[in-house]
C-alpha cells in the first residue's frame, strides 16, 4: 500500500513539517554531492556496535541518522509519507511540540533498533523511525479519516482505493511487525530497519495516548462513518 493523499486538511500552516522536509532534502543533497557517499554515511549514521552510553559524542548519530538516507527512493518515499501525515500531527501538538515529538520518536526508533542489534556494524539511516511515530500518532487521532491509497490488485494492476486511516496504517504496522519478527536470528545483515519502524510507531502511538492529547477536538474531526 502506498498513500496518495489524505482527506484531512490541516487548520495550521505546517512550518516545522516543511522545515524538516527541506533540511532532510538538503542533507541528502550534501550526501550525493560528497566526494565519497559511503564515507559520508559511515561518518554520521547510527552504527550500533560503536554506541557507547558513557560517551555522549557516540550518541549523536541517534539524531544525525534521522536526516540521512540511503538513496533516492528511500528519501522520496519517506518525505512523501511525512508530507501527507505530518501536517495534522503538527497542528495537533503545535509547532514546538511537533519538533520535539519528531526528534523523540526518531531517537526512540534508533534505540529500539539498537536494542535488537547492539553488535551490528551495519549503518542505520533514515527518517522512517520518526515518520513511523507520526503514523502512530495519526492512527490514534484520525482512525476514520480516509486515505487515498495505491494498492496492487489480485491481477497485478495498480488500483486506487479510499481506506480509513485505521485500516491503512493498521495494515502497514502489521507488515512491519511480522517483518521485524521474521528478522530475529538474522540480525547483522543489511536491509530495512524494521524494529526502528516498530519502535517509532509505538512511541508515536503511546505519546498521544499517555499525554491525553487525543482530545475531543480531534475526535470531533473524526466523527465520519468508518466506511
Secondary structure in CASP SS format (residue, H / E / C, confidence):
PFRMAT SS
TARGET T0000
AUTHOR 0000-0000-0000
METHOD secondary structure of the structure
MODEL  1
X C 1.00
X E 1.00
X E 1.00
X E 1.00
X E 1.00
X E 1.00
X C 1.00
X C 1.00
X C 1.00
X C 1.00
X C 1.00
X C 1.00
X C 1.00
X C 1.00
X H 1.00
X H 1.00
X H 1.00
X H 1.00
X H 1.00
X H 1.00
X H 1.00
X H 1.00
X H 1.00
X H 1.00
X H 1.00
X H 1.00
X H 1.00
X H 1.00
X H 1.00
X H 1.00
X H 1.00
X H 1.00
X H 1.00
X C 1.00
X C 1.00
X C 1.00
X H 1.00
X H 1.00
X H 1.00
X H 1.00
X H 1.00
X H 1.00
X H 1.00
X H 1.00
X C 1.00
X E 1.00
X C 1.00
X H 1.00
X H 1.00
X H 1.00
X C 1.00
X C 1.00
X C 1.00
X C 1.00
X C 1.00
X H 1.00
X H 1.00
X H 1.00
X H 1.00
X C 1.00
X H 1.00
X H 1.00
X H 1.00
X H 1.00
X H 1.00
X H 1.00
X H 1.00
X C 1.00
X C 1.00
X C 1.00
X C 1.00
X H 1.00
X H 1.00
X H 1.00
X H 1.00
X H 1.00
X H 1.00
X H 1.00
X H 1.00
X H 1.00
X H 1.00
X H 1.00
X H 1.00
X H 1.00
X H 1.00
X H 1.00
X H 1.00
X H 1.00
X H 1.00
X H 1.00
X H 1.00
X H 1.00
X H 1.00
X C 1.00
X H 1.00
X H 1.00
X H 1.00
X H 1.00
X H 1.00
X H 1.00
X H 1.00
X H 1.00
X H 1.00
X H 1.00
X H 1.00
X H 1.00
X H 1.00
X H 1.00
X H 1.00
X H 1.00
X H 1.00
X H 1.00
X H 1.00
X H 1.00
X H 1.00
X H 1.00
X C 1.00
X C 1.00
X C 1.00
X C 1.00
X C 1.00
X C 1.00
X C 1.00
X E 1.00
X C 1.00
X C 1.00
X C 1.00
X H 1.00
X H 1.00
X H 1.00
X H 1.00
X H 1.00
X H 1.00
X H 1.00
X H 1.00
X H 1.00
X H 1.00
X H 1.00
X H 1.00
X H 1.00
X H 1.00
X C 1.00
X C 1.00
X C 1.00
X C 1.00
X E 1.00
X E 1.00
X E 1.00
X E 1.00
X E 1.00
X E 1.00
X E 1.00
X C 1.00
X C 1.00
X C 1.00
X C 1.00
X C 1.00
X E 1.00
X E 1.00
X E 1.00
X E 1.00
X E 1.00
X E 1.00
X E 1.00
X H 1.00
X H 1.00
X H 1.00
X H 1.00
X H 1.00
X H 1.00
X H 1.00
X H 1.00
X H 1.00
X H 1.00
X H 1.00
X H 1.00
X H 1.00
X H 1.00
X H 1.00
X H 1.00
X H 1.00
X H 1.00
X H 1.00
X C 1.00
X C 1.00
X C 1.00
X C 1.00
X C 1.00
X C 1.00
X C 1.00
X C 1.00
X C 1.00
X C 1.00
X H 1.00
X H 1.00
X H 1.00
X H 1.00
X H 1.00
X H 1.00
X H 1.00
X H 1.00
X H 1.00
X H 1.00
X H 1.00
X H 1.00
X H 1.00
X H 1.00
X H 1.00
X H 1.00
X H 1.00
X H 1.00
X C 1.00
X C 1.00
X C 1.00
X C 1.00
X H 1.00
X H 1.00
X H 1.00
X H 1.00
X H 1.00
X H 1.00
X C 1.00
X C 1.00
X C 1.00
X C 1.00
X C 1.00
X C 1.00
END
